[in-house]
Amino acid sequence: MTMKLLLCLCLCLALALGDKPNDKGDDQGLGQGHGRKPEHPPARGHEEGHSRGRGHDKHDHDHKRHDNGKERTINTWKPEPCFRLFYLWFYFLFCAVDYDRCHDLETDAATVSEEGVPLFFKRDHLFKGFHGDSELANETFPELDDHHSLDHVDAALFMHHEDDPALHNHFFFFLNEKVFSYYQSKVVEGYPKDISEVFPGIPDHLEAAVECPKTDCGEDSVIFFKGHDIYHYHMKTKTADKKHFETMPNCTSAFHFLENYYCFHGHQFSKFDPKTGEVHGKYPREARGFFHRCAKFGDDDDHVEREKCSRVHLDAVTSDHAGNVYAFRSHHYIHKDDGSDNITVEAIDGAFKEMHSDLDAVFSYDDHLYMIKDDNVHVYKVGEPHTHLDGYPKTLKEELGVEGHVDATMVCDDHPHVAHIIQGNKMFDVDMKATPREPANERPLPLFKHVDAAMCGPKGITVVVGNHFYHFDSVMTLVAARALPEQHRISSELFGCDH
């Protein structure tokens, strides 16, 4: 990938320098190689300067003439328009690539990081988590280019195997007949190796791989996919069993996430049983709806089902005195009635037309919703429809006395006039009755480095981190806690999704 960037730079220089003939002789101080047509892109591992600016490295396009007894070299080559168009086509095809996860998400490989963050590989790029732009994969795995011209990954997995330190907490990347092993962002000495050397009985040119621990497969295993063939590799015996499951689609990538196993094929995914390969339920589903923050992308998109069951974290959430939940994710607003558990979903700007998407935080106070986005606060009177108050938005500093990015906010019934503001791993209070409002009573949150959203309700505090939430009885127990309580899944336990 690094070499590809150098190649692109060479092409740009060729375009910039290649259209002027050099009619200056060496007797005027210029080297004879300037302005000439490059013979071919530089080979891998060679610097750009090795093929430029050397007087002895002439091209056949150069010829000599004599002028007043002096031998002069003239470069008469000038790129034809079609040649320049070819260079431009090559550059935009191979150099100016910036993948969009909502349009280019037919991924080559998928796995999770040491922290459990999903990683999706697309050629030489990488998507981290469920939103955000792509980045070059070698920014996270910098040695890949040093060992191989790796412009894509066939399959990837992150291994947990405590019985073998050489495998435990290691990444494995599969490309053609080779496998790379990474530990703490470094290629393990001796790699890459042949796949058959590390995983005997597993074929080359794989399409997907996923780890299956003993809790799910009875013994520590890795499941490899190639076409319709599925290989269960047994870590203890280092042997492989070949299986064929009729109900399984051909997986282009697969990973183990939130106790489930997912097979991706194109823009779709299916949840499968790792032991039998059976697919149960309404599958396939759209990966862009459940694993990525994408706006509506088709007429058959069931946005209620999608938002209830999405694995993407919530941006903001709050609850009113009656226990009704208002949750926000990307462009969508989810409303859940406490009494009936009825859930409705609509675009944020449909219910709150001054807003658009990507809220930072929200809290309920005095029958109003305070919505925070970037450095601004919008206030809405709750009703049908919700009414945006005159004079808003106001800045965070002006409205709440707060500076900096806000991660989450909440107001609890035991202190109904206090807004609790969370920034990073600390929380402080703002008295909503005070004039002016100022943050006070700063306290650390030792259990969390970061919180995505939080709310107070009749049953206590809900703290949202990633795909899960944690329950605390009060602000006091949240601040004083030294161990995480039971983890709950947002999709099933907050919104009632059945998968």
C-alpha positions as a Python dict, from the first residue, in 0.01 Angstrom:
ca = {
    (1, 'M'): (0, 0, 0),
    (2, 'T'): (286, 236, 76),
    (3, 'M'): (444, 145, -255),
    (4, 'K'): (114, 215, -425),
    (5, 'L'): (116, 569, -287),
    (6, 'L'): (471, 619, -419),
    (7, 'L'): (361, 489, -757),
    (8, 'C'): (73, 737, -761),
    (9, 'L'): (312, 1019, -676),
    (10, 'C'): (537, 917, -965),
    (11, 'L'): (241, 928, -1203),
    (12, 'C'): (145, 1275, -1080),
    (13, 'L'): (501, 1397, -1136),
    (14, 'A'): (502, 1243, -1481),
    (15, 'L'): (186, 1433, -1568),
    (16, 'A'): (330, 1757, -1434),
    (17, 'L'): (671, 1729, -1600),
    (18, 'G'): (608, 1524, -1911),
    (19, 'D'): (461, 1783, -2147),
    (20, 'K'): (759, 2015, -2199),
    (21, 'P'): (1048, 1912, -2422),
    (22, 'N'): (1395, 1976, -2285),
    (23, 'D'): (1585, 2184, -2536),
    (24, 'K'): (1852, 2292, -2290),
    (25, 'G'): (2197, 2146, -2326),
    (26, 'D'): (2415, 2011, -2048),
    (27, 'D'): (2640, 2310, -2107),
    (28, 'Q'): (2360, 2521, -1950),
    (29, 'G'): (2369, 2325, -1629),
    (30, 'L'): (2068, 2095, -1661),
    (31, 'G'): (2081, 1714, -1645),
    (32, 'Q'): (1978, 1535, -1959),
    (33, 'G'): (1703, 1330, -1798),
    (34, 'H'): (1461, 1610, -1704),
    (35, 'G'): (1120, 1615, -1869),
    (36, 'R'): (1150, 1273, -2025),
    (37, 'K'): (887, 1003, -2044),
    (38, 'P'): (917, 742, -1767),
    (39, 'E'): (987, 395, -1900),
    (40, 'H'): (762, 221, -1645),
    (41, 'P'): (656, 262, -1282),
    (42, 'P'): (939, 206, -1033),
    (43, 'A'): (975, -145, -896),
    (44, 'R'): (871, -219, -537),
    (45, 'G'): (1136, -130, -286),
    (46, 'H'): (1307, 125, -515),
    (47, 'E'): (1294, 494, -445),
    (48, 'E'): (1152, 734, -698),
    (49, 'G'): (1490, 895, -758),
    (50, 'H'): (1640, 574, -893),
    (51, 'S'): (1462, 623, -1222),
    (52, 'R'): (1480, 999, -1264),
    (53, 'G'): (1733, 1274, -1327),
    (54, 'R'): (2033, 1057, -1429),
    (55, 'G'): (2213, 1176, -1740),
    (56, 'H'): (2340, 831, -1829),
    (57, 'D'): (1991, 681, -1821),
    (58, 'K'): (1879, 792, -2167),
    (59, 'H'): (1562, 695, -2349),
    (60, 'D'): (1529, 595, -2709),
    (61, 'H'): (1320, 908, -2766),
    (62, 'D'): (1627, 1127, -2712),
    (63, 'H'): (1848, 1208, -3010),
    (64, 'K'): (2159, 1416, -3062),
    (65, 'R'): (2239, 1716, -3277),
    (66, 'H'): (2548, 1929, -3318),
    (67, 'D'): (2531, 2305, -3268),
    (68, 'N'): (2849, 2511, -3303),
    (69, 'G'): (3056, 2204, -3245),
    (70, 'K'): (2879, 2108, -2922),
    (71, 'E'): (2689, 1786, -2884),
    (72, 'R'): (2346, 1855, -2731),
    (73, 'T'): (2075, 1618, -2626),
    (74, 'I'): (1715, 1709, -2699),
    (75, 'N'): (1414, 1528, -2560),
    (76, 'T'): (1152, 1550, -2832),
    (77, 'W'): (894, 1325, -2666),
    (78, 'K'): (569, 1485, -2559),
    (79, 'P'): (282, 1277, -2416),
    (80, 'E'): (-9, 1235, -2649),
    (81, 'P'): (-353, 1329, -2513),
    (82, 'C'): (-456, 964, -2498),
    (83, 'F'): (-150, 883, -2288),
    (84, 'R'): (-234, 1163, -2044),
    (85, 'L'): (-591, 1036, -2022),
    (86, 'F'): (-455, 690, -1941),
    (87, 'Y'): (-245, 835, -1659),
    (88, 'L'): (-545, 1021, -1521),
    (89, 'W'): (-761, 710, -1546),
    (90, 'F'): (-496, 505, -1364),
    (91, 'Y'): (-466, 764, -1088),
    (92, 'F'): (-835, 796, -1013),
    (93, 'L'): (-890, 421, -1036),
    (94, 'F'): (-603, 312, -815),
    (95, 'C'): (-489, 617, -616),
    (96, 'A'): (-788, 835, -530),
    (97, 'V'): (-983, 563, -347),
    (98, 'D'): (-1189, 647, -42),
    (99, 'Y'): (-1442, 374, 27),
    (100, 'D'): (-1790, 453, 153),
    (101, 'R'): (-1916, 191, 399),
    (102, 'C'): (-2274, 242, 281),
    (103, 'H'): (-2196, 183, -87),
    (104, 'D'): (-1876, -25, -93),
    (105, 'L'): (-1948, -265, 190),
    (106, 'E'): (-1892, -595, 11),
    (107, 'T'): (-1606, -661, 249),
    (108, 'D'): (-1317, -898, 189),
    (109, 'A'): (-1273, -995, 556),
    (110, 'A'): (-1407, -917, 903),
    (111, 'T'): (-1292, -973, 1260),
    (112, 'V'): (-1285, -791, 1593),
    (113, 'S'): (-1004, -604, 1766),
    (114, 'E'): (-857, -684, 2107),
    (115, 'E'): (-1121, -450, 2253),
    (116, 'G'): (-1404, -620, 2064),
    (117, 'V'): (-1445, -345, 1801),
    (118, 'P'): (-1553, -486, 1462),
    (119, 'L'): (-1299, -448, 1181),
    (120, 'F'): (-1413, -470, 819),
    (121, 'F'): (-1150, -498, 544),
    (122, 'K'): (-1211, -367, 193),
    (123, 'R'): (-910, -417, -37),
    (124, 'D'): (-628, -216, 124),
    (125, 'H'): (-869, -16, 344),
    (126, 'L'): (-1024, -78, 682),
    (127, 'F'): (-1352, 25, 847),
    (128, 'K'): (-1344, 35, 1226),
    (129, 'G'): (-1666, -6, 1420),
    (130, 'F'): (-2009, 79, 1283),
    (131, 'H'): (-1952, 432, 1157),
    (132, 'G'): (-1676, 656, 1030),
    (133, 'D'): (-1464, 680, 717),
    (134, 'S'): (-1232, 413, 587),
    (135, 'E'): (-859, 428, 646),
    (136, 'L'): (-560, 247, 501),
    (137, 'A'): (-521, -88, 672),
    (138, 'N'): (-146, -39, 711),
    (139, 'E'): (-212, 250, 949),
    (140, 'T'): (-324, -12, 1202),
    (141, 'F'): (-108, -300, 1074),
    (142, 'P'): (197, -110, 947),
    (143, 'E'): (423, -400, 855),
    (144, 'L'): (197, -566, 600),
    (145, 'D'): (357, -382, 308),
    (146, 'D'): (706, -462, 430),
    (147, 'H'): (639, -834, 400),
    (148, 'H'): (407, -866, 102),
    (149, 'S'): (236, -660, -164),
    (150, 'L'): (-84, -691, 35),
    (151, 'D'): (-362, -500, -139),
    (152, 'H'): (-643, -709, 9),
    (153, 'V'): (-714, -972, 276),
    (154, 'D'): (-894, -1300, 197),
    (155, 'A'): (-988, -1375, 559),
    (156, 'A'): (-907, -1249, 907),
    (157, 'L'): (-956, -1356, 1267),
    (158, 'F'): (-849, -1262, 1618),
    (159, 'M'): (-754, -1570, 1816),
    (160, 'H'): (-821, -1649, 2183),
    (161, 'H'): (-645, -1973, 2272),
    (162, 'E'): (-492, -1969, 2617),
    (163, 'D'): (-346, -2319, 2578),
    (164, 'D'): (-100, -2191, 2316),
    (165, 'P'): (76, -1855, 2382),
    (166, 'A'): (188, -1846, 2018),
    (167, 'L'): (-177, -1813, 1913),
    (168, 'H'): (-348, -1641, 2206),
    (169, 'N'): (-444, -1275, 2143),
    (170, 'H'): (-297, -1286, 1792),
    (171, 'F'): (-445, -1158, 1466),
    (172, 'F'): (-425, -1386, 1163),
    (173, 'F'): (-458, -1254, 809),
    (174, 'F'): (-493, -1492, 514),
    (175, 'L'): (-388, -1398, 161),
    (176, 'N'): (-371, -1651, -121),
    (177, 'E'): (-155, -1934, 19),
    (178, 'K'): (2, -1732, 302),
    (179, 'V'): (-97, -1643, 658),
    (180, 'F'): (34, -1348, 859),
    (181, 'S'): (37, -1346, 1240),
    (182, 'Y'): (25, -1017, 1432),
    (183, 'Y'): (84, -959, 1801),
    (184, 'Q'): (57, -611, 1952),
    (185, 'S'): (63, -448, 1607),
    (186, 'K'): (380, -629, 1497),
    (187, 'V'): (425, -919, 1256),
    (188, 'V'): (540, -1225, 1449),
    (189, 'E'): (892, -1335, 1358),
    (190, 'G'): (894, -1604, 1090),
    (191, 'Y'): (571, -1491, 926),
    (192, 'P'): (423, -1497, 670),
    (193, 'K'): (403, -1876, 649),
    (194, 'D'): (214, -2119, 431),
    (195, 'I'): (-141, -2169, 554),
    (196, 'S'): (-87, -2545, 552),
    (197, 'E'): (209, -2507, 788),
    (198, 'V'): (12, -2321, 1055),
    (199, 'F'): (-329, -2480, 993),
    (200, 'P'): (-276, -2829, 844),
    (201, 'G'): (-560, -2947, 622),
    (202, 'I'): (-687, -2595, 544),
    (203, 'P'): (-682, -2495, 175),
    (204, 'D'): (-538, -2183, 15),
    (205, 'H'): (-736, -1888, -121),
    (206, 'L'): (-990, -1881, 160),
    (207, 'E'): (-1298, -1664, 166),
    (208, 'A'): (-1364, -1627, 542),
    (209, 'A'): (-1256, -1747, 885),
    (210, 'V'): (-1396, -1717, 1236),
    (211, 'E'): (-1290, -1848, 1575),
    (212, 'C'): (-1528, -2075, 1769),
    (213, 'P'): (-1434, -2131, 2136),
    (214, 'K'): (-1513, -2443, 2334),
    (215, 'T'): (-1819, -2279, 2492),
    (216, 'D'): (-1987, -2281, 2148),
    (217, 'C'): (-1819, -2565, 1958),
    (218, 'G'): (-1731, -2806, 2240),
    (219, 'E'): (-1359, -2745, 2183),
    (220, 'D'): (-1148, -2453, 2068),
    (221, 'S'): (-1188, -2438, 1691),
    (222, 'V'): (-1157, -2218, 1386),
    (223, 'I'): (-1416, -2232, 1109),
    (224, 'F'): (-1283, -2169, 758),
    (225, 'F'): (-1499, -2100, 452),
    (226, 'K'): (-1423, -2165, 86),
    (227, 'G'): (-1720, -2172, -146),
    (228, 'H'): (-1974, -2421, -13),
    (229, 'D'): (-1706, -2603, 183),
    (230, 'I'): (-1667, -2540, 556),
    (231, 'Y'): (-1366, -2663, 751),
    (232, 'H'): (-1371, -2707, 1128),
    (233, 'Y'): (-1012, -2687, 1244),
    (234, 'H'): (-950, -2839, 1588),
    (235, 'M'): (-690, -2641, 1778),
    (236, 'K'): (-590, -2922, 2017),
    (237, 'T'): (-528, -3195, 1758),
    (238, 'K'): (-437, -2962, 1468),
    (239, 'T'): (-670, -3151, 1238),
    (240, 'A'): (-953, -3037, 1011),
    (241, 'D'): (-1294, -3180, 926),
    (242, 'K'): (-1450, -3080, 594),
    (243, 'K'): (-1825, -3018, 600),
    (244, 'H'): (-2086, -2904, 354),
    (245, 'F'): (-2395, -2715, 469),
    (246, 'E'): (-2671, -2665, 214),
    (247, 'T'): (-2840, -2382, 406),
    (248, 'M'): (-2526, -2171, 441),
    (249, 'P'): (-2460, -1901, 180),
    (250, 'N'): (-2111, -1857, 40),
    (251, 'C'): (-1951, -1629, 300),
    (252, 'T'): (-1717, -1357, 179),
    (253, 'S'): (-1639, -1266, 543),
    (254, 'A'): (-1750, -1385, 887),
    (255, 'F'): (-1705, -1295, 1251),
    (256, 'H'): (-1812, -1377, 1605),
    (257, 'F'): (-1982, -1082, 1774),
    (258, 'L'): (-2211, -1045, 2075),
    (259, 'E'): (-2223, -1424, 2127),
    (260, 'N'): (-2349, -1477, 1771),
    (261, 'Y'): (-2188, -1589, 1446),
    (262, 'Y'): (-2243, -1386, 1130),
    (263, 'C'): (-2176, -1470, 766),
    (264, 'F'): (-2153, -1173, 528),
    (265, 'H'): (-2229, -1213, 158),
    (266, 'G'): (-2240, -897, -48),
    (267, 'H'): (-2443, -632, 134),
    (268, 'Q'): (-2630, -899, 331),
    (269, 'F'): (-2561, -1113, 635),
    (270, 'S'): (-2700, -1427, 799),
    (271, 'K'): (-2669, -1550, 1155),
    (272, 'F'): (-2567, -1916, 1168),
    (273, 'D'): (-2508, -2201, 1409),
    (274, 'P'): (-2129, -2258, 1421),
    (275, 'K'): (-2163, -2632, 1483),
    (276, 'T'): (-2422, -2716, 1218),
    (277, 'G'): (-2412, -2420, 981),
    (278, 'E'): (-2790, -2389, 1001),
    (279, 'V'): (-2949, -2048, 949),
    (280, 'H'): (-3265, -1978, 1146),
    (281, 'G'): (-3499, -1680, 1132),
    (282, 'K'): (-3563, -1413, 872),
    (283, 'Y'): (-3233, -1408, 685),
    (284, 'P'): (-3052, -1275, 493),
    (285, 'R'): (-3072, -919, 623),
    (286, 'E'): (-2905, -595, 518),
    (287, 'A'): (-2563, -544, 679),
    (288, 'R'): (-2594, -171, 615),
    (289, 'G'): (-2901, -161, 835),
    (290, 'F'): (-2772, -358, 1134),
    (291, 'F'): (-2394, -320, 1137),
    (292, 'H'): (-2342, 25, 986),
    (293, 'R'): (-2485, 371, 1024),
    (294, 'C'): (-2644, 415, 685),
    (295, 'A'): (-2954, 609, 586),
    (296, 'K'): (-3247, 428, 425),
    (297, 'F'): (-3114, 245, 120),
    (298, 'G'): (-3411, 59, -35),
    (299, 'D'): (-3788, 58, -65),
    (300, 'D'): (-3809, -267, 132),
    (301, 'D'): (-3604, -128, 421),
    (302, 'D'): (-3798, -191, 746),
    (303, 'H'): (-3656, 97, 950),
    (304, 'V'): (-3844, -2, 1268),
    (305, 'E'): (-3697, -352, 1264),
    (306, 'R'): (-3359, -213, 1165),
    (307, 'E'): (-3335, 39, 1448),
    (308, 'K'): (-3471, -200, 1711),
    (309, 'C'): (-3216, -465, 1622),
    (310, 'S'): (-2920, -255, 1509),
    (311, 'R'): (-2580, -333, 1662),
    (312, 'V'): (-2476, 31, 1620),
    (313, 'H'): (-2457, 219, 1950),
    (314, 'L'): (-2706, 491, 2042),
    (315, 'D'): (-2593, 852, 2014),
    (316, 'A'): (-2825, 979, 2286),
    (317, 'V'): (-3114, 857, 2502),
    (318, 'T'): (-3348, 999, 2764),
    (319, 'S'): (-3664, 908, 2954),
    (320, 'D'): (-3948, 1119, 3089),
    (321, 'H'): (-4133, 1084, 3423),
    (322, 'A'): (-4372, 826, 3276),
    (323, 'G'): (-4087, 604, 3159),
    (324, 'N'): (-4125, 678, 2787),
    (325, 'V'): (-3789, 643, 2611),
    (326, 'Y'): (-3654, 879, 2345),
    (327, 'A'): (-3348, 735, 2171),
    (328, 'F'): (-3141, 876, 1886),
    (329, 'R'): (-2911, 697, 1642),
    (330, 'S'): (-2762, 864, 1336),
    (331, 'H'): (-3057, 1005, 1136),
    (332, 'H'): (-3331, 824, 1330),
    (333, 'Y'): (-3540, 884, 1639),
    (334, 'I'): (-3685, 590, 1835),
    (335, 'H'): (-3979, 642, 2070),
    (336, 'K'): (-4083, 367, 2310),
    (337, 'D'): (-4402, 393, 2520),
    (338, 'D'): (-4344, 253, 2867),
    (339, 'G'): (-4699, 127, 2920),
    (340, 'S'): (-4745, -62, 2592),
    (341, 'D'): (-4385, -116, 2480),
    (342, 'N'): (-4499, 22, 2147),
    (343, 'I'): (-4202, 141, 1940),
    (344, 'T'): (-4210, 395, 1658),
    (345, 'V'): (-3920, 509, 1443),
    (346, 'E'): (-3889, 813, 1221),
    (347, 'A'): (-3629, 1048, 1084),
    (348, 'I'): (-3497, 1294, 1342),
    (349, 'D'): (-3574, 1595, 1125),
    (350, 'G'): (-3931, 1468, 1089),
    (351, 'A'): (-3999, 1510, 1464),
    (352, 'F'): (-3735, 1776, 1534),
    (353, 'K'): (-3705, 1965, 1208),
    (354, 'E'): (-3426, 2196, 1328),
    (355, 'M'): (-3206, 1893, 1393),
    (356, 'H'): (-3072, 1656, 1129),
    (357, 'S'): (-2862, 1372, 1272),
    (358, 'D'): (-2582, 1263, 1504),
    (359, 'L'): (-2683, 1409, 1839),
    (360, 'D'): (-2421, 1414, 2114),
    (361, 'A'): (-2658, 1403, 2414),
    (362, 'V'): (-3014, 1467, 2529),
    (363, 'F'): (-3193, 1507, 2862),
    (364, 'S'): (-3549, 1570, 2980),
    (365, 'Y'): (-3624, 1860, 3213),
    (366, 'D'): (-3954, 2027, 3301),
    (367, 'D'): (-4140, 1870, 3004),
    (368, 'H'): (-3871, 1986, 2765),
    (369, 'L'): (-3606, 1798, 2570),
    (370, 'Y'): (-3259, 1954, 2575),
    (371, 'M'): (-3068, 1834, 2268),
    (372, 'I'): (-2693, 1886, 2246),
    (373, 'K'): (-2506, 1871, 1917),
    (374, 'D'): (-2152, 1998, 1883),
    (375, 'D'): (-2137, 2331, 2067),
    (376, 'N'): (-2510, 2405, 2055),
    (377, 'V'): (-2817, 2331, 2268),
    (378, 'H'): (-3166, 2306, 2116),
    (379, 'V'): (-3472, 2299, 2345),
    (380, 'Y'): (-3808, 2148, 2248),
    (381, 'K'): (-4141, 2154, 2430),
    (382, 'V'): (-4266, 1794, 2439),
    (383, 'G'): (-4597, 1751, 2259),
    (384, 'E'): (-4761, 1665, 1929),
    (385, 'P'): (-4575, 1808, 1750),
    (386, 'H'): (-4264, 1892, 1952),
    (387, 'T'): (-4210, 2269, 1952),
    (388, 'H'): (-3870, 2430, 1911),
    (389, 'L'): (-3836, 2721, 2158),
    (390, 'D'): (-3764, 3070, 2029),
    (391, 'G'): (-3412, 3194, 2089),
    (392, 'Y'): (-3251, 2854, 2038),
    (393, 'P'): (-3005, 2712, 1962),
    (394, 'K'): (-2774, 2861, 2223),
    (395, 'T'): (-2416, 2767, 2288),
    (396, 'L'): (-2328, 2511, 2556),
    (397, 'K'): (-2143, 2781, 2747),
    (398, 'E'): (-2437, 3018, 2733),
    (399, 'E'): (-2705, 2761, 2825),
    (400, 'L'): (-2528, 2526, 3068),
    (401, 'G'): (-2194, 2692, 3144),
    (402, 'V'): (-2018, 2393, 2987),
    (403, 'E'): (-1724, 2388, 2747),
    (404, 'G'): (-1597, 2094, 2543),
    (405, 'H'): (-1759, 1786, 2392),
    (406, 'V'): (-2046, 1634, 2593),
    (407, 'D'): (-2084, 1254, 2578),
    (408, 'A'): (-2405, 1203, 2778),
    (409, 'T'): (-2653, 1386, 3002),
    (410, 'M'): (-2941, 1293, 3235),
    (411, 'V'): (-3181, 1433, 3494),
    (412, 'C'): (-3301, 1202, 3773),
    (413, 'D'): (-3617, 1212, 3983),
    (414, 'D'): (-3430, 1232, 4314),
    (415, 'H'): (-3276, 1564, 4207),
    (416, 'P'): (-3520, 1687, 3941),
    (417, 'H'): (-3347, 2022, 3887),
    (418, 'V'): (-2993, 1889, 3839),
    (419, 'A'): (-2854, 1795, 3498),
    (420, 'H'): (-2571, 1543, 3525),
    (421, 'I'): (-2317, 1604, 3248),
    (422, 'I'): (-2071, 1330, 3145),
    (423, 'Q'): (-1748, 1414, 2964),
    (424, 'G'): (-1507, 1125, 2918),
    (425, 'N'): (-1463, 949, 3252),
    (426, 'K'): (-1593, 1230, 3470),
    (427, 'M'): (-1934, 1368, 3563),
    (428, 'F'): (-2042, 1703, 3705),
    (429, 'D'): (-2371, 1872, 3789),
    (430, 'V'): (-2551, 2178, 3656),
    (431, 'D'): (-2830, 2333, 3863),
    (432, 'M'): (-3101, 2414, 3608),
    (433, 'K'): (-3259, 2669, 3847),
    (434, 'A'): (-2939, 2868, 3890),
    (435, 'T'): (-2860, 3190, 3704),
    (436, 'P'): (-2611, 3176, 3546),
    (437, 'R'): (-2576, 2798, 3521),
    (438, 'E'): (-2232, 2665, 3608),
    (439, 'P'): (-2085, 2310, 3631),
    (440, 'A'): (-2007, 2193, 3986),
    (441, 'N'): (-1946, 1882, 4197),
    (442, 'E'): (-1707, 1709, 3954),
    (443, 'R'): (-1664, 1334, 4019),
    (444, 'P'): (-1473, 1056, 3842),
    (445, 'L'): (-1646, 758, 3681),
    (446, 'P'): (-1385, 487, 3749),
    (447, 'L'): (-1571, 211, 3562),
    (448, 'F'): (-1587, 388, 3227),
    (449, 'K'): (-1335, 554, 2998),
    (450, 'H'): (-1617, 667, 2773),
    (451, 'V'): (-1999, 662, 2778),
    (452, 'D'): (-2208, 676, 2460),
    (453, 'A'): (-2537, 772, 2624),
    (454, 'A'): (-2714, 770, 2962),
    (455, 'M'): (-3060, 826, 3106),
    (456, 'C'): (-3251, 823, 3432),
    (457, 'G'): (-3588, 656, 3463),
    (458, 'P'): (-3829, 517, 3724),
    (459, 'K'): (-3605, 209, 3764),
    (460, 'G'): (-3274, 395, 3800),
    (461, 'I'): (-2987, 485, 3568),
    (462, 'T'): (-2909, 327, 3232),
    (463, 'V'): (-2552, 376, 3104),
    (464, 'V'): (-2499, 288, 2738),
    (465, 'V'): (-2157, 175, 2616),
    (466, 'G'): (-2137, 32, 2266),
    (467, 'N'): (-2401, -238, 2212),
    (468, 'H'): (-2471, -285, 2583),
    (469, 'F'): (-2610, -100, 2880),
    (470, 'Y'): (-2556, -122, 3255),
    (471, 'H'): (-2809, -50, 3528),
    (472, 'F'): (-2739, 147, 3847),
    (473, 'D'): (-2987, 231, 4120),
    (474, 'S'): (-2878, 593, 4155),
    (475, 'V'): (-2611, 849, 4077),
    (476, 'M'): (-2447, 766, 4409),
    (477, 'T'): (-2412, 396, 4322),
    (478, 'L'): (-2282, 484, 3975),
    (479, 'V'): (-2007, 704, 4116),
    (480, 'A'): (-1919, 467, 4402),
    (481, 'A'): (-1923, 141, 4200),
    (482, 'R'): (-1592, -41, 4163),
    (483, 'A'): (-1714, -336, 3956),
    (484, 'L'): (-1936, -345, 3649),
    (485, 'P'): (-2288, -476, 3708),
    (486, 'E'): (-2453, -727, 3476),
    (487, 'Q'): (-2425, -640, 3109),
    (488, 'H'): (-2749, -606, 2908),
    (489, 'R'): (-2799, -598, 2534),
    (490, 'I'): (-2965, -287, 2394),
    (491, 'S'): (-3137, -450, 2095),
    (492, 'S'): (-3314, -725, 2290),
    (493, 'E'): (-3355, -592, 2644),
    (494, 'L'): (-3423, -226, 2574),
    (495, 'F'): (-3611, -249, 2243),
    (496, 'G'): (-3737, -610, 2243),
    (497, 'C'): (-3559, -734, 1931),
    (498, 'D'): (-3584, -1114, 1901),
    (499, 'H'): (-3243, -1173, 1742),
}
